[in-house]
Amino acid sequence: MNVYFRRLILCGPIAAALLALSVGQAAWIDPQQPTVLITGSNRGIGLAFVEYYLAEGWNVLATARSPESAGDLQRLGEDWDNLVIEQLDVTDESRVKDLAADYSGTPIDLLINNAGVYGGEKEQNLGSLDPQTFHDVMAVNVLAPMQIIEAFTEHVAASRHKKIVSITSGAGSVSGEQVSTGGAFYSISKAALNMAMRKAGAALEERGIVIALIAPGIVVTDMLQKNRPNLVSRANSPAESVAGMAAVIARIDRSYNKQIMNYDGSVVAW
């Protein structure tokens, strides 16, 4: 197996040697190739991003809350030398900081804030609103991306591409178009994420860092199948969505006008 599972399954003297090489120095990284950090890489859109950038020859730093149960991600590690998997619960501020410290001095060309949660459907409906669900959704979908950007600013600033992308949703639109019922907390979190990224983008613009928001469209994921099964028949596969988003990401530069982009290159009303 070529990939490191640091802080999880490494043991023994050989594993310790690998760990010593990777911590701080990120010895697995090919400096001739760009590097991408992807959160929520264990399945769905995140896993598709991993597959896409591996095929493109990028160094891929894939994070997951429970890598030991991410079978598809682990199998990729058996075939690709340019993949490393790290444990990361995006709401664990200490772990976020530790991971950033582990890769201190390592340029990260593209940071993709993909990890997100929907929350229970019933808990978001008027008449049965659950405050804890609201806090959980906001913590993962809004605060975590901000803290990850904060922790990895220097890594991105040191890179060639200097791009940060957060995955948003048309569900967060407050443009006056018809709003669907259900998923209130999720929609609120995506609207808040949009503003959070605008604020972060303004703060980091002078560092040459571009922060963009991209919506994946309707995608066949576990989240969609569980919470919006009626939309599955018109949804794209994760690979189709990611191919479109990656093309949009490739075109983004410092002339980016802060609009929310859809996976197909169109503009998402906000």
C-alpha positions as CSV (number, residue, x, y, z in Angstrom):
1,M,0.0,0.0,0.0
2,N,1.5,3.3,-1.0
3,V,-0.6,5.7,1.0
4,Y,0.0,6.8,4.6
5,F,-2.9,6.5,7.1
6,R,-1.2,8.7,9.7
7,R,-2.6,8.8,13.2
8,L,-4.7,5.8,12.5
9,I,-3.2,2.5,11.5
10,L,0.6,3.0,11.4
11,C,2.5,0.9,13.9
12,G,5.9,-0.7,14.3
13,P,9.4,0.6,13.3
14,I,8.7,0.8,9.6
15,A,5.5,2.8,10.1
16,A,7.4,5.1,12.5
17,A,10.0,5.8,9.8
18,L,7.3,6.6,7.3
19,L,5.6,8.9,9.8
20,A,8.9,10.7,10.5
21,L,9.4,11.3,6.8
22,S,5.8,12.6,6.2
23,V,5.3,14.8,9.2
24,G,6.2,18.4,8.6
25,Q,8.1,17.5,5.4
26,A,5.2,15.9,3.5
27,A,7.8,13.6,1.8
28,W,5.1,12.0,-0.4
29,I,4.6,15.2,-2.3
30,D,6.0,15.6,-5.8
31,P,7.1,19.3,-5.9
32,Q,6.8,19.4,-9.6
33,Q,3.0,18.8,-9.4
34,P,0.3,21.0,-7.8
35,T,-1.3,19.9,-4.5
36,V,-5.0,19.8,-3.5
37,L,-6.5,19.3,-0.1
38,I,-10.0,17.9,-0.1
39,T,-12.3,17.6,3.0
40,G,-15.0,15.0,3.2
41,S,-13.2,12.7,0.8
42,N,-14.7,9.4,1.9
43,R,-17.6,9.3,-0.6
44,G,-19.8,11.1,-3.1
45,I,-18.5,14.4,-4.4
46,G,-15.4,14.4,-2.2
47,L,-14.3,11.0,-3.4
48,A,-15.0,12.0,-7.0
49,F,-12.7,15.0,-6.5
50,V,-10.0,12.7,-5.2
51,E,-10.3,10.4,-8.3
52,Y,-10.3,13.4,-10.7
53,Y,-7.2,15.1,-9.3
54,L,-5.3,11.8,-8.9
55,A,-5.9,11.1,-12.6
56,E,-4.7,14.6,-13.4
57,G,-1.4,13.9,-11.7
58,W,-1.9,16.2,-8.7
59,N,-0.7,15.4,-5.2
60,V,-3.9,14.7,-3.3
61,L,-4.3,15.2,0.4
62,A,-7.7,13.6,1.2
63,T,-9.3,14.0,4.6
64,A,-12.1,12.0,6.1
65,R,-13.6,11.9,9.6
66,S,-13.3,8.1,9.8
67,P,-10.7,6.9,7.2
68,E,-10.7,3.4,8.6
69,S,-14.3,2.9,7.3
70,A,-13.7,4.7,4.0
71,G,-13.3,1.5,1.9
72,D,-13.4,3.2,-1.5
73,L,-10.9,5.8,-0.5
74,Q,-8.5,3.2,1.0
75,R,-8.7,1.2,-2.3
76,L,-7.6,4.3,-4.2
77,G,-4.6,4.4,-1.9
78,E,-3.5,1.0,-3.1
79,D,-3.1,2.2,-6.7
80,W,-1.9,5.8,-6.5
81,D,1.4,7.0,-5.1
82,N,0.2,10.6,-5.2
83,L,-2.5,10.1,-2.5
84,V,-2.3,10.5,1.2
85,I,-5.2,10.1,3.6
86,E,-5.5,12.1,6.8
87,Q,-8.1,11.8,9.6
88,L,-10.0,15.0,10.0
89,D,-13.2,15.9,11.7
90,V,-13.7,19.4,10.4
91,T,-15.4,20.5,13.6
92,D,-12.4,19.5,15.7
93,E,-10.5,22.8,15.9
94,S,-7.5,21.2,17.6
95,R,-7.1,18.6,14.9
96,V,-7.5,21.2,12.1
97,K,-4.6,23.1,13.7
98,D,-2.5,20.0,14.2
99,L,-3.0,19.0,10.5
100,A,-2.0,22.4,9.3
101,A,1.1,22.2,11.5
102,D,2.0,18.8,10.2
103,Y,2.1,20.3,6.7
104,S,3.8,23.5,7.7
105,G,5.8,24.8,4.7
106,T,3.9,22.7,2.2
107,P,2.3,24.7,-0.5
108,I,-1.4,23.8,-1.2
109,D,-2.5,25.0,-4.6
110,L,-6.1,24.2,-4.2
111,L,-8.1,23.8,-1.0
112,I,-11.6,22.3,-1.5
113,N,-14.0,22.7,1.4
114,N,-16.3,19.9,0.5
115,A,-17.3,18.4,3.8
116,G,-21.0,19.1,4.7
117,V,-24.0,17.7,6.4
118,Y,-27.7,18.0,5.8
119,G,-29.2,17.3,9.2
120,G,-32.3,15.4,10.0
121,E,-35.3,16.3,7.9
122,K,-37.9,16.3,10.6
123,E,-35.6,18.4,12.9
124,Q,-35.7,21.3,10.3
125,N,-39.4,21.6,9.9
126,L,-41.5,24.2,11.7
127,G,-43.3,22.5,14.6
128,S,-40.4,20.2,15.3
129,L,-37.3,22.4,15.1
130,D,-34.3,21.0,17.0
131,P,-31.7,23.6,18.1
132,Q,-28.9,21.1,18.4
133,T,-29.4,20.1,14.8
134,F,-29.2,23.7,13.8
135,H,-25.9,24.2,15.7
136,D,-24.5,20.9,14.2
137,V,-25.3,21.9,10.6
138,M,-23.9,25.4,11.0
139,A,-20.7,24.1,12.7
140,V,-19.9,21.8,9.8
141,N,-21.2,23.8,6.9
142,V,-20.1,27.3,7.9
143,L,-17.7,27.6,10.8
144,A,-15.5,24.6,9.8
145,P,-14.7,26.0,6.3
146,M,-13.8,29.3,7.9
147,Q,-11.5,27.7,10.4
148,I,-9.9,25.4,7.8
149,I,-9.1,28.5,5.7
150,E,-7.7,30.2,8.7
151,A,-5.5,27.3,9.5
152,F,-4.2,26.8,5.9
153,T,-3.9,30.3,4.7
154,E,-0.1,30.2,4.7
155,H,-0.1,26.9,2.8
156,V,-2.3,28.3,0.0
157,A,-0.4,31.7,-0.1
158,A,2.8,29.8,-0.7
159,S,1.5,27.9,-3.7
160,R,1.4,28.7,-7.4
161,H,-2.4,28.5,-7.9
162,K,-3.6,30.1,-4.6
163,K,-7.2,28.9,-4.9
164,I,-9.8,28.0,-2.3
165,V,-13.1,26.6,-3.3
166,S,-16.1,26.0,-1.0
167,I,-19.0,23.8,-2.2
168,T,-22.2,25.6,-1.8
169,S,-25.8,24.9,-3.1
170,G,-28.6,26.6,-4.9
171,A,-30.6,25.7,-1.8
172,G,-28.9,28.7,-0.2
173,S,-30.3,31.2,-2.7
174,V,-32.3,34.1,-1.4
175,S,-32.7,35.7,-4.8
176,G,-36.5,35.9,-4.8
177,E,-37.0,32.7,-6.8
178,Q,-39.4,30.1,-5.4
179,V,-38.0,28.4,-2.3
180,S,-38.7,24.8,-1.7
181,T,-40.0,23.5,1.6
182,G,-37.9,21.3,3.9
183,G,-34.2,21.5,4.8
184,A,-34.4,24.9,6.4
185,F,-31.2,24.5,8.4
186,Y,-29.2,23.2,5.4
187,S,-30.4,26.1,3.2
188,I,-29.6,28.7,5.9
189,S,-26.2,27.2,6.3
190,K,-25.4,27.5,2.6
191,A,-26.6,31.1,2.5
192,A,-24.3,31.8,5.5
193,L,-21.4,29.9,3.8
194,N,-21.8,32.2,0.8
195,M,-21.3,35.3,3.0
196,A,-18.6,33.7,5.0
197,M,-16.6,33.0,1.9
198,R,-17.1,36.5,0.6
199,K,-15.7,37.8,3.9
200,A,-12.8,35.5,3.7
201,G,-12.1,36.4,0.1
202,A,-12.0,40.1,1.0
203,A,-9.6,39.4,3.8
204,L,-7.2,37.3,1.8
205,E,-7.4,39.1,-1.6
206,E,-4.2,41.1,-0.8
207,R,-2.4,37.8,-0.4
208,G,-3.3,36.8,-3.9
209,I,-5.6,34.1,-2.8
210,V,-8.9,33.6,-4.7
211,I,-11.8,32.2,-2.8
212,A,-14.6,30.9,-5.0
213,L,-18.0,29.3,-4.4
214,I,-19.2,26.5,-6.7
215,A,-22.5,24.6,-6.6
216,P,-22.4,21.0,-7.8
217,G,-25.9,20.9,-9.1
218,I,-28.2,18.0,-8.2
219,V,-25.9,15.0,-7.6
220,V,-26.6,11.4,-6.7
221,T,-25.1,11.2,-3.2
222,D,-26.2,9.5,0.0
223,M,-27.4,12.9,1.2
224,L,-29.7,13.3,-1.8
225,Q,-31.0,9.8,-1.7
226,K,-31.8,10.0,2.0
227,N,-33.3,13.5,2.1
228,R,-34.5,14.3,-1.5
229,P,-35.1,10.9,-3.2
230,N,-37.6,12.5,-5.6
231,L,-34.7,14.3,-7.3
232,V,-32.5,11.3,-7.9
233,S,-33.9,10.6,-11.4
234,R,-32.7,14.0,-12.6
235,A,-29.4,14.1,-10.8
236,N,-25.9,13.8,-12.2
237,S,-23.3,11.3,-11.0
238,P,-20.6,12.7,-8.7
239,A,-18.1,12.2,-11.5
240,E,-20.1,14.3,-13.9
241,S,-20.6,17.1,-11.4
242,V,-16.9,17.1,-10.4
243,A,-15.7,17.1,-14.0
244,G,-17.8,20.3,-14.5
245,M,-16.6,21.9,-11.3
246,A,-13.0,21.1,-12.0
247,A,-13.3,22.8,-15.4
248,V,-14.8,25.9,-13.6
249,I,-12.0,25.8,-11.0
250,A,-9.3,25.7,-13.7
251,R,-10.7,28.9,-15.3
252,I,-10.9,30.8,-12.0
253,D,-8.1,33.4,-11.6
254,R,-7.8,36.8,-9.8
255,S,-10.3,38.3,-12.2
256,Y,-13.0,36.1,-10.5
257,N,-16.0,38.4,-9.9
258,K,-17.2,36.8,-6.7
259,Q,-20.3,35.3,-8.4
260,I,-21.5,31.8,-7.3
261,M,-20.7,29.4,-10.2
262,N,-22.6,26.3,-11.1
263,Y,-20.8,23.1,-12.1
264,D,-21.9,23.8,-15.7
265,G,-20.3,27.3,-15.8
266,S,-23.5,29.2,-15.3
267,V,-24.1,31.7,-12.5
268,V,-26.2,30.7,-9.5
269,A,-28.5,33.5,-8.3
270,W,-27.9,34.5,-4.7
